[in-house]
């Protein structure tokens, strides 16, 4: 995200979020959950005790859905999210020319399958591609070297039923599915159109060509024997609605609104998961500085199903989901693990993974719910600087909170020439929100790869 957008003061950001998100909260916001770039179209996957979040990426200053790659983030506690960069782009698909739009990832057969809509260079139409990886963070490669299915429609979502049968759903303006084979990269039979009845998908008024509320972005899952289809409804602007059915292909019954129209983006796109005993609803809005319908940001809320299995109305908030557990400061933590940040960007690191960079005086990172126990005595960080270096101020409770330690960052000779610095800290006990404030002269000061308390 451009630094011009991120340079706005914290007061302006807080006021913007309160206006856009409609639910003001005290203190720092944790929604949207990524502040370093614009993200859209969330798809969440629970794997081995972590939530992996797959998103689209709106380019800075977009005036259309200008999207060239996809991003991956993960969290073990729903508030501190680790940036894994971009493991897949339009270049992954040699036959694709544009439009890295809303996709979704599932795990099966020890692999991760990412279904995405892109424009087929040969036909000029939107088609569904599939990429595969051995890790949830990639890198992903084109699984078949051609479109999996193509009819000009978008927003694929894969679902593996507990019977073992997998389905791929997609569509705007229609709703389609195919039965995927166990290899997840081919299917049996042809695409089948799901009837869009008003009983199944609600009634839209004033548009005879689209009599139901269904617009796009199906998200299908099963809970307690009931199948749910959560979808974006009635553009524009969209809200999120849902239907239920006794089987994975229907017949569907419309159940109503989940998330009403709100949030400074005329589209919305939902993902629903269960994690560590809680239920979570992901969506996007335009809540960051410079945000809007083409510069969106992913957010999340925790919710609880009603006793009868229906989904309550969910409102966008600036506070986001509560933390699940705590973060351990006594193991290496990636600097790109962030609950909230101002003025921070990320990039691939020469040492692997990502690092944070473009850090100017006053920029900062918040890490939430850090469990120090009886206390820490030192702070270590892996840093690099091609210019002046600077300081990392370790603060508690807020960016202007108590400074418990300061590490000096030297000039290392390059932005990817890394060294390790350590400084003492005092008064660091219990569970705290930690703020790493970056200080120094003007311009870009230094990069940070990881940190650890001892």
C-alpha positions as CSV (number, residue, x, y, z in Angstrom):
1,X,0.0,0.0,0.0
2,X,1.4,3.4,-0.8
3,X,3.0,5.2,2.1
4,X,0.8,8.3,1.3
5,X,-2.2,6.3,2.4
6,X,-0.5,4.9,5.5
7,X,1.0,8.2,6.6
8,X,-2.4,9.4,7.8
9,X,-2.4,9.9,11.6
10,X,-3.9,7.4,14.0
11,X,-6.7,9.8,14.9
12,X,-7.8,10.0,11.3
13,X,-7.6,6.2,10.9
14,X,-9.7,5.7,14.0
15,X,-12.3,8.2,13.0
16,X,-12.5,6.7,9.5
17,X,-13.0,3.2,10.9
18,X,-15.7,4.3,13.2
19,X,-17.6,6.0,10.4
20,X,-17.2,3.2,7.9
21,X,-17.6,0.2,10.2
22,X,-20.4,1.7,12.1
23,X,-19.4,0.3,15.5
24,X,-16.9,2.5,17.3
25,X,-14.6,0.9,19.9
26,X,-12.1,2.2,22.3
27,X,-8.4,1.9,21.7
28,X,-6.7,0.5,18.6
29,X,-8.8,-1.4,16.1
30,X,-7.9,-4.9,15.0
31,X,-10.2,-4.9,11.9
32,X,-9.3,-5.0,9.0
33,X,-6.9,-7.7,9.9
34,X,-4.3,-6.7,7.2
35,X,-3.1,-3.1,6.9
36,X,0.0,-3.5,4.7
37,X,-1.9,-4.0,1.4
38,X,-5.5,-3.9,0.3
39,X,-7.0,-7.4,0.5
40,X,-10.4,-8.8,-0.8
41,X,-12.5,-11.9,-1.2
42,X,-11.4,-13.9,1.9
43,X,-11.3,-17.7,1.9
44,X,-10.3,-19.3,5.2
45,X,-9.0,-22.9,5.8
46,X,-8.3,-24.5,9.2
47,X,-5.2,-26.8,9.1
48,X,-3.0,-28.2,11.9
49,X,-4.1,-25.7,14.5
50,X,-3.9,-22.6,12.4
51,X,-6.3,-20.6,10.2
52,X,-4.9,-19.9,6.8
53,X,-6.5,-16.9,5.0
54,X,-6.3,-16.7,1.2
55,X,-7.2,-13.3,-0.3
56,X,-7.2,-11.4,-3.4
57,X,-5.0,-8.2,-3.7
58,X,-6.4,-4.9,-4.8
59,X,-3.7,-2.7,-6.3
60,X,-3.2,0.7,-4.8
61,X,-5.3,3.4,-6.3
62,X,-7.5,1.0,-8.3
63,X,-10.5,2.3,-10.1
64,X,-11.5,-1.2,-11.2
65,X,-11.0,-4.8,-9.9
66,X,-7.3,-4.5,-10.8
67,X,-5.8,-7.7,-9.3
68,X,-2.6,-9.5,-10.3
69,X,-1.8,-11.9,-7.5
70,X,-3.2,-13.6,-4.4
71,X,-1.9,-13.4,-0.8
72,X,-1.8,-15.8,2.2
73,X,-1.9,-15.0,5.9
74,X,-2.2,-17.3,8.9
75,X,-3.0,-17.1,12.6
76,X,-3.1,-19.4,15.6
77,X,-5.1,-16.9,17.7
78,X,-7.3,-15.0,15.3
79,X,-5.7,-11.6,16.1
80,X,-2.0,-11.8,15.3
81,X,-1.7,-12.6,11.5
82,X,1.5,-13.7,9.8
83,X,2.1,-12.5,6.2
84,X,3.2,-15.3,3.9
85,X,3.4,-13.1,0.9
86,X,2.2,-14.0,-2.6
87,X,2.6,-17.7,-3.5
88,X,0.5,-17.4,-6.6
89,X,-0.1,-14.8,-9.4
90,X,-1.4,-14.5,-12.9
91,X,2.0,-15.7,-14.1
92,X,1.2,-19.1,-12.4
93,X,-1.3,-19.8,-15.2
94,X,0.4,-19.4,-18.6
95,X,-3.0,-19.3,-20.3
96,X,-4.3,-16.5,-18.1
97,X,-4.2,-12.8,-19.2
98,X,-5.8,-10.8,-16.3
99,X,-8.2,-10.7,-13.3
100,X,-6.8,-12.6,-10.4
101,X,-10.2,-12.6,-8.7
102,X,-11.9,-14.4,-5.8
103,X,-10.6,-17.9,-5.2
104,X,-10.7,-20.6,-2.5
105,X,-8.4,-23.3,-1.2
106,X,-9.1,-26.8,0.2
107,X,-6.9,-29.6,1.6
108,X,-7.1,-33.1,0.4
109,X,-4.8,-36.0,-0.4
110,X,-2.0,-34.3,1.5
111,X,-2.1,-31.3,-0.9
112,X,-3.7,-27.9,-1.1
113,X,-5.9,-27.0,-4.1
114,X,-6.5,-23.4,-4.9
115,X,-9.4,-22.7,-7.3
116,X,-9.4,-19.2,-8.9
117,X,-11.2,-17.3,-11.7
118,X,-9.0,-15.7,-14.3
119,X,-9.4,-14.5,-17.9
120,X,-8.5,-17.0,-20.5
121,X,-6.2,-15.4,-23.0
122,X,-7.4,-17.6,-25.8
123,X,-11.1,-16.9,-25.4
124,X,-11.3,-13.6,-23.6
125,X,-13.7,-15.2,-21.1
126,X,-13.5,-15.9,-17.4
127,X,-12.5,-19.5,-16.6
128,X,-11.7,-21.4,-13.4
129,X,-8.2,-22.6,-12.9
130,X,-6.8,-24.8,-10.2
131,X,-3.3,-24.7,-8.6
132,X,-1.8,-27.2,-6.2
133,X,0.9,-27.0,-3.4
134,X,2.4,-29.3,-0.8
135,X,2.2,-26.5,1.8
136,X,-0.7,-24.2,2.8
137,X,1.6,-21.3,2.1
138,X,2.7,-22.6,-1.3
139,X,4.4,-22.0,-3.7
140,X,1.4,-23.0,-5.9
141,X,1.7,-24.4,-9.4
142,X,-0.8,-24.8,-12.2
143,X,-2.2,-28.3,-11.6
144,X,-3.4,-29.0,-15.2
145,X,-2.0,-26.3,-17.5
146,X,-5.5,-25.3,-18.7
147,X,-8.9,-24.2,-17.4
148,X,-10.6,-26.7,-15.2
149,X,-14.0,-25.4,-16.4
150,X,-15.0,-22.4,-18.4
151,X,-18.4,-20.7,-19.0
152,X,-17.5,-17.1,-18.4
153,X,-18.6,-17.1,-14.7
154,X,-16.6,-16.5,-11.5
155,X,-16.1,-17.1,-7.8
156,X,-15.2,-20.8,-7.4
157,X,-15.7,-22.6,-4.1
158,X,-14.8,-26.2,-3.4
159,X,-16.4,-28.3,-0.7
160,X,-15.5,-31.9,0.3
161,X,-18.5,-33.6,1.8
162,X,-18.1,-36.1,4.7
163,X,-19.2,-38.7,2.2
164,X,-16.0,-38.2,0.3
165,X,-17.6,-36.5,-2.7
166,X,-16.2,-33.1,-3.5
167,X,-18.0,-30.3,-5.3
168,X,-17.0,-27.1,-7.0
169,X,-19.6,-24.3,-7.0
170,X,-19.2,-21.0,-8.8
171,X,-21.2,-18.4,-10.7
172,X,-22.4,-14.9,-11.4
173,X,-25.1,-14.4,-12.6
174,X,-26.0,-18.1,-12.4
175,X,-25.0,-20.8,-9.8
176,X,-23.3,-23.9,-11.1
177,X,-21.6,-27.0,-9.7
178,X,-19.6,-30.0,-10.8
179,X,-18.7,-33.2,-8.9
180,X,-15.0,-33.2,-8.5
181,X,-13.1,-36.5,-8.8
182,X,-10.9,-37.5,-5.9
183,X,-7.8,-36.0,-7.7
184,X,-9.5,-32.6,-7.2
185,X,-8.4,-31.5,-10.7
186,X,-11.0,-33.2,-12.8
187,X,-14.7,-33.8,-12.6
188,X,-17.4,-36.3,-13.6
189,X,-20.3,-35.3,-15.8
190,X,-20.8,-31.7,-16.9
191,X,-21.5,-28.5,-15.2
192,X,-25.0,-28.5,-13.6
193,X,-27.0,-25.3,-13.1
194,X,-28.7,-24.9,-9.7
195,X,-32.2,-23.5,-10.1
196,X,-32.3,-20.0,-8.7
197,X,-35.8,-20.0,-7.3
198,X,-37.2,-17.3,-5.0
199,X,-38.0,-20.0,-2.5
200,X,-34.4,-21.0,-2.6
201,X,-32.6,-17.7,-2.8
202,X,-35.1,-14.9,-1.9
203,X,-36.9,-12.4,-4.0
204,X,-35.2,-9.5,-5.8
205,X,-37.5,-6.7,-7.0
206,X,-37.1,-4.5,-10.0
207,X,-34.9,-6.8,-12.1
208,X,-36.9,-9.3,-14.2
209,X,-33.7,-10.9,-15.5
210,X,-32.5,-11.7,-12.0
211,X,-35.6,-12.5,-9.9
212,X,-33.6,-13.9,-6.9
213,X,-31.2,-12.3,-4.4
214,X,-28.3,-14.5,-5.4
215,X,-25.5,-12.5,-6.9
216,X,-22.1,-14.3,-6.6
217,X,-19.5,-15.8,-4.2
218,X,-21.1,-19.0,-2.9
219,X,-19.6,-20.6,0.2
220,X,-21.0,-24.0,0.9
221,X,-20.4,-26.1,4.0
222,X,-22.1,-28.7,6.2
223,X,-23.0,-28.4,9.9
224,X,-25.0,-30.8,12.0
225,X,-26.3,-32.6,8.9
226,X,-27.5,-29.3,7.3
227,X,-25.9,-27.8,4.2
228,X,-25.4,-24.0,4.2
229,X,-24.9,-21.8,1.1
230,X,-23.6,-18.3,2.2
231,X,-23.6,-15.9,-0.8
232,X,-23.3,-12.2,-1.8
233,X,-26.7,-10.9,-2.5
234,X,-28.3,-8.2,-4.8
235,X,-25.6,-5.9,-6.1
236,X,-25.1,-3.0,-5.7
237,X,-24.3,-2.6,-2.9
238,X,-24.2,-6.2,-1.8
239,X,-25.2,-7.8,1.4
240,X,-24.5,-11.4,2.6
241,X,-27.4,-13.8,2.8
242,X,-27.7,-17.6,3.1
243,X,-29.8,-20.6,2.2
244,X,-29.9,-24.1,3.6
245,X,-30.6,-27.6,2.1
246,X,-30.8,-31.2,3.1
247,X,-28.2,-32.1,0.5
248,X,-25.1,-30.5,-1.2
249,X,-27.0,-29.6,-4.4
250,X,-30.3,-28.6,-2.8
251,X,-33.2,-28.1,-2.8
252,X,-32.3,-24.8,-1.2
253,X,-34.4,-22.7,1.2
254,X,-33.7,-19.0,1.6
255,X,-33.0,-18.2,5.3
256,X,-32.3,-14.4,5.2
257,X,-29.6,-11.8,5.8
258,X,-26.4,-12.4,7.7
259,X,-24.5,-9.2,7.1
260,X,-26.6,-6.1,6.0
261,X,-25.3,-3.6,3.5
262,X,-22.5,-1.6,5.1
263,X,-18.8,-0.9,5.0
264,X,-17.8,1.5,2.1
265,X,-17.5,-1.3,-0.4
266,X,-20.2,-2.0,-2.9
267,X,-19.2,-5.7,-3.0
268,X,-18.8,-8.2,-0.2
269,X,-17.6,-11.8,0.0
270,X,-17.9,-14.1,2.9
271,X,-16.1,-17.2,4.4
272,X,-17.3,-19.2,7.4
273,X,-15.2,-21.5,9.5
274,X,-15.1,-23.1,13.0
275,X,-11.8,-22.9,14.9
276,X,-10.9,-23.8,18.5
277,X,-14.6,-24.1,19.5
278,X,-15.7,-20.8,18.0
279,X,-17.4,-19.8,14.7
280,X,-16.0,-17.0,12.5
281,X,-17.3,-14.9,9.7
282,X,-14.8,-13.3,7.3
283,X,-15.8,-10.5,4.9
284,X,-14.3,-7.4,3.2
285,X,-15.0,-3.7,3.4
286,X,-13.3,-0.4,2.5
287,X,-12.2,0.6,6.0
288,X,-8.5,1.4,5.5
289,X,-7.3,4.9,4.4
290,X,-7.9,5.2,0.7
291,X,-10.3,2.2,0.9
292,X,-13.5,1.8,-1.2
293,X,-15.1,-0.6,-3.7
294,X,-11.9,-1.3,-5.6
295,X,-9.5,-1.0,-2.6
296,X,-10.9,-3.4,-0.1
297,X,-9.8,-4.9,3.2
298,X,-10.5,-8.3,4.8
299,X,-12.0,-8.4,8.3
300,X,-13.4,-11.0,10.7
301,X,-16.1,-11.4,13.4
302,X,-16.8,-14.1,15.8
303,X,-20.4,-15.3,16.1
304,X,-22.5,-18.1,17.6
305,X,-25.2,-20.1,15.8
306,X,-28.7,-20.0,17.3
307,X,-30.0,-23.1,18.9
308,X,-31.9,-24.0,15.8
309,X,-28.8,-23.7,13.6
310,X,-29.7,-20.4,12.0
311,X,-27.1,-17.6,11.7
312,X,-27.6,-14.3,13.5
313,X,-27.2,-10.9,12.0
314,X,-23.5,-9.9,12.0
315,X,-22.4,-6.3,12.0
316,X,-19.0,-5.1,10.9
317,X,-16.9,-3.9,13.8
318,X,-13.5,-2.2,14.2
319,X,-12.6,-4.5,17.1
320,X,-12.8,-7.8,15.2
321,X,-12.6,-11.2,16.8
322,X,-11.3,-11.8,20.4
323,X,-7.9,-13.5,20.8
324,X,-7.8,-17.3,21.2
325,X,-5.0,-17.9,23.7
326,X,-1.8,-15.9,23.9
327,X,1.4,-15.4,21.9
328,X,4.7,-16.8,23.2
329,X,7.5,-14.2,23.1
330,X,10.2,-16.7,24.1
331,X,10.2,-18.4,20.7
332,X,11.2,-16.7,17.4
333,X,8.3,-14.6,16.1
334,X,8.3,-13.3,12.5
335,X,8.2,-9.5,12.4
336,X,5.4,-9.8,9.8
337,X,3.2,-11.3,12.5
338,X,0.9,-8.3,13.2
339,X,-2.3,-7.5,15.0
340,X,-2.2,-3.9,13.8
341,X,0.4,-1.7,12.0
342,X,0.9,1.8,10.8
343,X,3.3,2.7,8.0
344,X,4.6,-0.8,7.6
345,X,5.0,-2.8,4.4
346,X,6.3,-6.3,3.8
347,X,8.6,-8.0,1.2
348,X,10.3,-11.4,0.6
349,X,13.4,-11.8,2.8
350,X,16.7,-13.1,1.6
351,X,16.7,-15.3,4.7
352,X,13.4,-16.9,3.7
353,X,9.8,-15.9,4.4
354,X,9.0,-12.2,4.6
355,X,10.3,-9.2,6.5
356,X,8.9,-5.8,7.3
357,X,10.4,-2.7,5.8
358,X,10.0,0.9,4.6
359,X,10.0,1.8,8.3
360,X,10.0,5.5,9.0
361,X,10.2,7.4,12.2
362,X,7.0,6.7,14.3
363,X,5.8,3.7,12.3
364,X,4.8,0.8,14.6
365,X,3.6,-2.8,14.9
366,X,1.2,-4.0,17.5
367,X,1.3,-7.6,18.7
368,X,-1.6,-8.6,20.9
369,X,-1.8,-10.7,24.0
370,X,1.9,-11.5,24.5
371,X,2.3,-13.8,27.5
372,X,5.5,-12.9,29.4
373,X,4.8,-14.8,32.6
374,X,7.3,-14.0,35.3
375,X,9.1,-11.6,33.1
376,X,11.6,-11.0,30.2
377,X,15.1,-9.6,30.5
378,X,16.1,-9.0,26.9
379,X,14.8,-8.4,23.4
380,X,16.5,-9.6,20.3
381,X,15.7,-8.6,16.7
382,X,17.1,-9.5,13.2
383,X,17.6,-6.3,11.4
384,X,19.2,-4.7,8.2
385,X,19.8,-1.2,7.1
386,X,21.3,0.4,4.0
387,X,21.0,4.0,5.3
388,X,21.1,5.4,8.8
389,X,19.7,2.6,11.0
390,X,17.7,3.8,14.0
391,X,16.0,2.4,17.1
392,X,13.3,-0.2,18.0
393,X,11.4,1.1,21.0
394,X,9.6,-1.8,22.9
395,X,6.5,-0.3,24.5
396,X,3.6,-1.8,26.4
397,X,-0.1,-1.1,26.1
398,X,0.1,1.5,23.3
399,X,2.4,3.3,20.9
400,X,2.8,6.0,23.5
401,X,2.9,3.4,26.4
402,X,5.7,2.7,28.7
403,X,9.1,2.1,27.0
404,X,10.6,-1.1,28.6
405,X,13.6,-1.3,26.2
406,X,15.3,0.3,23.2
407,X,17.5,-1.6,20.7
408,X,19.9,0.4,18.5
409,X,19.9,-0.7,14.8
410,X,23.2,-0.1,13.1
411,X,23.9,0.4,9.4
412,X,24.5,-3.1,8.0
413,X,25.4,-2.2,4.4
414,X,22.2,-3.3,2.7
415,X,18.5,-3.8,3.1
416,X,19.0,-7.6,3.1
417,X,22.4,-7.7,4.9
418,X,21.2,-9.0,8.2
419,X,22.6,-8.7,11.8
420,X,21.2,-9.5,15.2
421,X,20.8,-6.9,17.9
422,X,19.9,-7.4,21.6
423,X,18.9,-4.9,24.3
424,X,17.8,-5.3,27.9
425,X,14.2,-4.9,28.9
426,X,12.6,-4.4,32.3
427,X,9.2,-4.4,33.9
428,X,7.8,-6.9,31.3
429,X,5.6,-9.4,33.1
430,X,2.1,-10.9,32.6
431,X,0.2,-10.7,29.4
432,X,0.6,-7.5,27.5
433,X,0.0,-5.9,24.1
434,X,3.5,-5.1,22.8
435,X,4.1,-2.2,20.4
436,X,7.4,-2.1,18.4
437,X,7.9,1.6,17.6
438,X,10.5,2.4,15.0
439,X,12.5,5.6,15.5
440,X,15.3,7.6,13.9
441,X,15.9,10.2,11.3
442,X,14.1,10.8,8.0
443,X,13.3,8.3,5.3
444,X,13.4,4.5,5.4
445,X,15.4,3.5,8.5
446,X,15.8,-0.3,8.6
447,X,14.1,-3.7,8.0
448,X,13.2,-6.3,10.6
449,X,13.0,-10.0,9.9
450,X,12.1,-11.5,13.3
451,X,12.3,-10.9,17.0
452,X,12.4,-12.8,20.3
453,X,12.3,-12.0,24.0
454,X,14.5,-14.0,26.5
